[in-house]
Amino acid sequence: MAIVLDHTIVPAIDKLASAEFFAEIFDLNVKPGEGHFAQVQINDSLTFDFADEPAPASHHYAFHIGDAEFEAIFGRVKAKGVAYGSSPYNHTDGRIYTRRGGRGFYFEDPNGHLLEVMTARETGS
């Protein structure tokens, strides 16, 4: 059996607000219901489970996405006025990067987690 990541806990000062921010940027939905977590279904096998944490440490989450998703996410980040940048150390320089045949950028969520979206170079079969 292949190893598949099922979920990861994302520490947040306000789990619901953080889940809603993430879901809005990535055009996803917060799962309904009350509970210990505010869950966002990322894909068929993965959820981000946002949990209240009074002083969350910053984490890095990176996502490979298609060109259409890149344009949509980039547009929502800019529309919300979220600073973005071309590297983990320059994530507010207002630039995107190009490498390995794709494009990408970094931005912070309201808890200081560094999110990265990148397109992948298509490989032939």
C-alpha positions in Angstrom: 0.0 0.0 0.0 1.3 3.5 -0.9 1.7 6.0 1.9 -0.9 8.8 1.7 -1.1 11.8 4.0 -4.6 11.8 5.4 -4.6 15.1 7.4 -2.3 17.6 9.1 -3.0 19.9 12.0 -2.6 23.6 11.3 -2.2 25.6 14.5 -4.2 28.9 14.5 -5.2 31.7 16.8 -8.8 31.4 15.5 -9.3 28.0 13.8 -12.5 29.0 11.9 -11.2 32.4 10.6 -8.0 30.7 9.5 -9.8 27.9 7.8 -12.1 30.4 6.0 -9.1 32.4 4.9 -7.4 29.3 3.5 -10.5 28.0 1.9 -11.3 31.4 0.2 -7.8 31.7 -1.2 -7.7 28.2 -2.5 -11.4 28.1 -3.6 -12.2 25.3 -1.2 -14.8 24.8 1.5 -14.7 24.6 5.3 -16.4 21.4 6.3 -19.6 22.2 8.2 -20.0 21.2 11.8 -18.7 22.0 15.3 -15.8 20.2 16.7 -12.2 20.4 17.8 -11.1 21.2 14.3 -12.2 23.4 11.4 -11.5 21.2 8.4 -10.7 22.1 4.8 -10.7 19.2 2.3 -7.6 19.8 0.1 -8.1 16.9 -2.3 -9.6 13.4 -2.2 -7.3 12.2 0.5 -6.1 15.2 2.5 -7.7 17.6 5.0 -6.1 20.5 6.8 -7.5 20.4 10.3 -7.2 23.9 11.8 -6.9 23.8 15.6 -6.9 26.7 18.1 -3.5 27.4 19.5 -2.8 30.6 21.5 0.7 31.1 20.1 1.0 29.1 16.9 4.5 28.5 15.5 5.0 29.2 11.8 5.0 26.3 9.4 5.5 26.1 5.6 2.9 24.4 3.4 3.6 24.1 -0.4 1.2 23.1 -3.1 1.7 22.0 -6.7 -1.2 23.4 -8.8 -2.1 23.8 -12.4 -1.8 27.0 -14.4 -5.5 27.9 -14.2 -5.5 27.4 -10.4 -2.3 29.5 -10.2 -3.9 32.4 -11.9 -7.1 32.1 -9.8 -5.2 31.9 -6.5 -2.8 34.7 -7.5 -5.8 36.9 -8.4 -7.5 36.2 -5.0 -4.2 36.9 -3.1 -3.8 40.2 -4.9 -7.5 41.1 -4.5 -7.3 40.6 -0.8 -4.2 42.8 -0.6 -2.1 40.0 0.8 1.7 40.6 0.4 3.4 38.0 -1.7 6.9 37.3 -2.9 9.4 35.2 -4.8 11.2 33.3 -2.0 10.8 32.3 1.6 13.1 35.1 2.6 11.5 37.6 0.3 7.9 36.7 0.6 6.7 40.3 0.4 8.7 41.6 -2.6 5.7 41.6 -4.9 7.3 39.2 -7.4 6.7 35.6 -8.5 9.5 33.1 -9.2 10.2 30.9 -12.2 12.1 27.7 -11.8 12.0 24.1 -13.1 9.7 25.2 -15.9 7.0 26.6 -13.6 6.0 29.7 -11.6 5.3 30.2 -8.0 5.0 32.6 -5.1 4.9 32.7 -1.3 2.5 34.5 1.1 1.6 34.4 4.8 -1.7 33.4 6.2 -3.1 35.3 9.3 -1.1 33.1 11.7 2.3 33.6 9.9 2.3 30.2 8.2 4.2 30.5 4.9 2.1 29.2 2.0 3.7 28.5 -1.4 1.9 27.7 -4.6 3.8 26.5 -7.7 3.1 25.2 -11.1 4.9 22.1 -12.2 6.5 21.6 -15.6 4.5 19.0 -17.5 6.4 15.9 -18.3 5.6 13.8 -21.4 4.6 10.2 -21.2 
